[in-house]
Amino acid sequence: MSINRNTAFLGSMTTAFVSLAAVVALWGIYSLNDAFVSLHQHEITTKIETIKVFRDVNYVSRLTRNIMLGSDYAADMQELEEKAEAIEASFDTLIRAAHNDIDRKLVKQARADTTAFVDDCIERMKQIKDVPAAQRNNAYKKYREIATPLAMKSRASFRAIIQNADLRFEMGNKQFEKTINRTLIIIAIAGILIAIFFQLSIRRYKERRMEEAALRKAHEKLEQRIAERTAELVQTNKTLVEKIKVLQTTENILRESRDNAVQAGKLAVLGQMSAGVSHEINQPLTAIHTFTDNAISFLKLGRISEALENLGIVSRMADRIGSIVAEIKLFSRKSPAEKQAINMTDVMSHACMLVEPQRHQLDALLDVQPFQEKLQVWADGVRLEQVLVNLLRNSLDAVAEQSDKRVEVIVMRREPDVYIVISDTGPGIAEEVLSHLFESFVTTKPSGQGLGLGLAISHMIITELGGKLTARNHAAGGAEFTIVLEEAVDGQLQQTGK
């Protein structure tokens, strides 16, 4: 097989040498032919056409003399007009053969002079059409006085064209000689390069044979090492499969523990909100009881419109209790994270409803700045709501002892993300706590008021949703938490190329 490869290599090298030599020879022939065509095409065409025009002009002179000497007027006049057309065709050819502006200028001048002469002859012959043949010779003298100078001027123009063509022919000969010399030099250089290339190819052929021998030895060693390494990899693969099974089991346990932690966090929040929620439900229940009694009394007195008004109030109070209970049920539901397009207006209004009892109890201001109603994020609605409730409750706790009890929420779009910023007018976060704020069991609340899991769970939820949760102290005082989530447009995740 090695011999076949070497034979093929030598054959390919020989083919390459012959092809290269053929290309150089063809290039030389093409260059010489191109130079020859360039040398003669213009000059030969110019001379031939100039001679034809010169001959046709002389023939025009003879035809006009024949007409004036009494020949057949119709036949000679027809031939005169045909010669005029032939002269025009020859000048068209001369224009196409011209190489430069000087050539074209000489041709145009000769054309103008010749046309003036020919047109004058045709016009004079038309004027004597009706003159009897025996009397036409009377016009010959006047014809010679005007036509002869025009003919001489035309012939002078022809001589100028011929002289210019001769000059260009001489210059073309010199250029042709240069082209021949240059082509011979290039062929000689190509021959030297081919010889050098052939020597290098022979050397490369010998080196390749040595390399093939070394490669065969290396290949044999490599095959032996591959066999040994394959046996090791088979054993390693078995070990990895066992480790993957252990890791999958651990991952399942971790996922279950994480979901339980999230659910525990929600239940803890609900437990902390229970007193406020009870108060929030108690108020409409008391109102329902009062307005029901009033409606009964109004019905007994026959005051139907007032009774109906009270029953309408009772219905609105029942709807309010229903919305609070439905929101608590939705919030406490245990479900795996499922990312989809979530409307920020709905999530924010639900979160604000859940913290409303605490806000009302503290008489604090929860200021949600207006934002685009159709703004969507790519997240899980229940879990995002859990994070918002946790951050809003923390902010309300922070302003509980402040004279200015204010929590501000800003939702803004910075393509391709949505930023949710929650800031308060509280005392802020201690610097030694700030760097560990999202770790488990880290809290800034007094002992007994929190386990320090809320922010850790919130951070875990936002990270799982593909976003970021950060905290810092605001320059104007108080703490500021920022949630960054990917924006959804028309129910689909933005294509960000991340």
N, C-alpha and C positions, 0 to 999 in steps of 0.2 A: 504493500500500500504506500510505503514511503517512496519507493522508486517511481510509482505512478504520479505521486504529487510532485516529485522533482522534475519528471519529464514534462508534466503539465506546466510547471513553473518556467522551464527553459522555452517551451513552446510559446507561452504567453509573452515572454521577454522578446523572443524573435519576432513575433507578430507585432509587438509594440514598436520595435526598431524599424521594421518595414513600413508600418503605418506612418510613423513619424517622418521617414524619408519621403514617402509618397506625398504627405501633406506639404512638406517643404518644397518638393518639386512642383506640385500643383500650384502652390502659392506663387512660386517664381514665374511659372507659365502665365498665371492669371495677371500678375503684375506687369509682365512684358506685353501681354495682349492689351491690357488696359492702357498702358502707356502708348502703344501703337495706335489704338483707336483714338485716344485723346489727341495724338499727334496729327493724324490724317483726316479724321472725320470732318472737322470744320473746314480745313483748307481745301480738301478735295471737293466737298460739296459746294463751297463758296466759288471755287474756280469754275466748276462745271456749270452752275446756275448763272454765273456772270457771263460766261461765254454764250450760253443759250440766250440770255437777254440781249447781249451785244448782237448776236446773229439775228434775233427777232426784230431788233430796232433797225438794222440794215435792211431787213426784208420789208419793214414798214415803209422805209424810204423808197424802195424799189416799187412797191405797190402804188404809192402815191404818184410816182413818176409815170407808171403805166397808165393810171387813170387819166392823168393830165395829157398823156400822149395819145389818148383815144382808145384805150382797151375796153374790154367788157366791164362796164361800171358796176353792175349788180354783183357779179362774181368776185371781182377784186375788192369791192367794199365789204362783202361778207367775210372774205379772208382777212381783210384788214382788222375787222372787229374781233375775229378769232385770235389773231396775233396779240391784240391788246389784252385779251383775257389771259393768254399764255404768259405774257410779260408779268401780269399781276400775280399769277400763280408762282412764277419763279421768284418774285420778290418775297412772297410769303415764306417760301422755302429758305431764302437767304436770312430772313428775320429769325426763323427757328434755329438756324445753324450758327447764329451770332453767339460769341462767348461772353462779350462784355459790352459796356456802354459805347466804347469807341466803335466796335463793329456795327452795333445797331445804328449809331449816328451816321456812319458812312452809307449803310444800306438805305436808311430813310432819305438821305440827301440824293442818292442815285435814283431812288424811286420817284422823288418829287421832280427831278430833272427829266427823267424818262417819261413820266406821266404827262408833264407839260408838253413835251415834244409830240407824243402819240396823240394826246387829246387835240393839239393844234392841227395835226395832220387830218384826223377824222373830221374835225369841224370844217376845215377848208374843203375836204372832199364832198361833205354834205352840201356846202354852199354852191358847188358847180354841178350838182346832180342833174339839173334841167338844162345845162349848157350843152349844145351839140358837140359831138366828139371832135369834129374838125376845128372847133374854136377853143377847146380846153387848154391848148398849149399856150394861149395868151396869159393864163394864170401862173404859168411855171416860173416866170421871172420874179414875180412878187413872192411866190412861195419860197424860192431860194433865199431871198433877202431875210425872211423871218425864220424859216424852219432850219436853215443851215446852222445858225448860232445855237439854237436849242439842241440840235443833234450833237454838235461839238461839246456842249456843256454836259450832255448825258454821257458821251464817251469818256470825257475827263473823269466823271464820277466813277465809271467802271474801272478806269485805270487806278484810281485811288483804292478801290476795293481789292484789286489784284495785288497791288503793291503791299497793302496791309496783310493780305493772306500769305504772300511770300515771306514777309518779315516774321509772321507767326510760325510759318513752316520751319524757318531757320531756327527760331527759338525752340520749337518742338523737337527738332533733331538733337539739340544739345540736351534737352530734358530727357529724351529717350536714352541717350548715351549714359546719363547719370543713373537712370533707372536700371539699365543693364548692369552697370558696375555695382550698384547697391544690391541688386538681386544676387549677383555672383558672390559678393561678400557674405550675404546672409546665408546662402547655401553652404559656403565654406565653414562658417561658424556653426551651422546646424550639423554638418558632418563631424566637426570636432566634438561637439556636445554629445552626439550620438555615440561616438567612440568612447568618450569618457563614461557615458551612461552604461555602455555595454561592459566596460571594465568593472564599474561599481556593481552591476548586476551579477557578474560572475563571483565577485567577492561576497556579495550578499547571499548568493546561492550556497557557497561553502559555509558561511556563518549559519545559515538556516539549517543545514544538515547537522551541524554541531549542536545547535539549539534543540533540534528534534530529538537527538540522542539524550541530551540532558533532560528534556521534557518527559521522555518515556520513563526515565528513572524516577523523576519527581512524581509522575503519575502513579507509578507502582507504590511508592511510599504513601502517597495521598490516599490511595484505595485502602491500604492497610490501616491508616489512621481513621478513615471514615468508618470502617467496620468496627474498630474499637469504640469510636465515639458514638456510633449508632446504638451499640449495646448499652453504653452509659445513659444515652438519652431515653431509651426505652424504660430503664429503671427510674430515671428522674421523672418521666411522664407519669408513671404509676404513682409516684409519691405526690406529684402535683394534683392528680385527680383526687386523691384522698384529702389533700389540703383544701381543694376547692369545695368539696362536699362539706368539710368542717366550716369553711368560711360562709357558705350559703346558709347553713344552720345558724351560725352566729348572726348573719345579716337579718334573717327572719326574726330572731329573738330581738335584735336591736330595733327593727322596724316596729315590732309589736310593742316594745317598751317605749319607743318614741311616741306612737299613737296613744298609748295609755297616759304618757306624760302630758300630751296635748289635751286629752280629755280631762285629766285630773286638774290641769290648769283652768279649763273652762268651768268645771264644777266648783273649783275654789273661788273663781270670780263670782259665780252665781251665789255661792254661800255668803261671800262678803256683801253682795248686793241684796241679800234676802230681806233685810230690814227695810231698805229703801223701796224694794219692789212691793213688799207687803203694804207699806204706807201708800204707795202709788195706786195699789188695787183697792185698798180700804176706802180711800176718798170717793171713788165712783160708786162703790158698794153702798156707802152711807147715803150718798146722793140718790141712788136708785131707791133705797128704802124710803127716804123722805118724800121724793116725788111720786112714788107709788101710793103712799098714804094720802098725799094731797089729791092725786087723781081720783082715788076712791071717794074722798070727801066731795070733790067737785061733781062727780057723777051722781052722788046722792042728792045734791042740791040742784041737779039738772044743768050744771054749767059745763056743757059738752066741749066747747071750744077750749076752755082753760084746762079741762081734763086731757084733751088730745095733745095740747102743748106740753103738759107734764110727761105724758107717755112718750112724746118725741124725744124729750131730754133723757128719759130712761133708756131709750133705744141707743142714743149716741153714747151714753155712759157704758152700756153693755158692749158696744163696738170697741170702745177704748180698752176695756178689760180684755176683750178677745185679742186685740192686736198686741197687747203686752204679753199675754200668755203665749201667743203664737211665736213671737220673737224669742221668748225664753226657750220654748221647745226647739226652735230651729238652732238657737245658739248652743244648746246642750246636746244636740244630736252627735253621735259618734260615727264618723265616716272617714274613709281614706282620702288623702289629698287628691283632688281631680282638677287640673288646671283647665280653665276655659275663659272666654271673654266675660268679664264682670263689669257691670255698670257702677261707676264710682258713686253716683248720686244715691243709688239704692243702698250700697254698703255703708256709706257715711250716715245716711238717715237712720238706718237700723242701729248702728253703733251709738249714735247720739240718743236714740230712744232708750237704749239699755242703761246709759249712764245718767239719764235725766233725773231719776230719784236722788242720786248723790249730788248732782249739780243743784237741784232745788233745795236740798237740805243745807248745802253750804252757802246758798244764795250767791253762787259764782256766775260769771259770764262765760258762756261757751260760744265763741265767735268763729263760725265757719265761713270763710271768705267765699264769695260766689265763684263758681268755675263752670266749665262747659258741661251742660247737662248730659250729653251723649258720650262723655269721655269714658273709655273702657281700659281695663288693665287685664293682663294675662295672669290669672291667679285662681285660687280656690276661695269662693265667696265666704263660706263659714269660717275658715281659718284666718282670712284677712280681717274679717269682722272681729274675731277673737283678739287679734293683735291690736286693732284700733281701740277696742274696749279697754284692753289692758293699759295702753299708753294714755288714753284719756283719763282713766281712773287714777293712774299715777300722777298725772298733771293736776287733777283736782285735789288729790291728797297733798300735793306740794304747795298749793295756794290756800290750803285750809286755814292757816294761821296768819295769812297776809291781809293787809288792809285792801290791796288791789287784787281781787280774786278774779283773774282773767286767764282763760285758756284760748289760744288762737290756733285755727287749723287752716293751712293753705294747701290747695291742690293745684299743681301746675304741670303743664306739658312741656317737656324738653326732648324733642324727637331724638331717638326712638323710645324714650322712657317717660314715665310719669312720676313726679315727686310729690310725696305727701309729708308736709312739715307740720309738726305739733309742738308748739312752744307755750311756756307758761311764765307767770310772774313770780314764781317761787324763789327759794333761796339758791337754786342751782345744785350742781353735783360736785362733791368734794373731789379735788384733783387726785387724791390717792385712790379713790373709788372709780374714777372715770375710765381708767385703762382696764379695769376688771369688771365693768358694769354688766356685761352679758354672760358672765360666768355663773354657774349654779350657786345658790345660797349666798349671793352677794346682794345686799339690800341697804338702802339709805333710810328705811323707815325704823321707828323705835322698836325695841324688842317686843315680840308678841303680835305685831301688826303685819307681819309678812315673812315668808320663808326664803325669799330671794330667788324664786323660780320663774316668776312671771316674765321678766325680761329675757332670761335664758331661753324659755320656751318660745317667746316671740321672735327672738333672733333665729332660732332653729327653723321656725315656720317660714319666715321670709327668705332664708337661705334656700330652703327646700323648694320654694316657689320661683327660684332663679333670680331673686332680688337682693337688695342690701338694706340693712338697718344700722344706722349710726347715731351717735349721741354726742352733744357738745354743750358747753355753757354759752348762752347767748351773750353778745356784747352788751346789750341793754339790761342784762340780769335775767336769771331764770335758766331753765334747761330747755334744750331743743332736740327733738328726735326727728330723724328724716328716714322715710321709707322710699326706696327706689324700686319700681317694678316696670317690666316691659309693657309697652302700650299695645293694645289690640285695636284693630281698625276693621269695621264691618264684620265683627265676630271672628277675625283671624289674627294670629300673631304677626306683628310687623317683621318683614324680612330684613334683618339688620346686618347680616354677614358676619355675626360674631362667631 
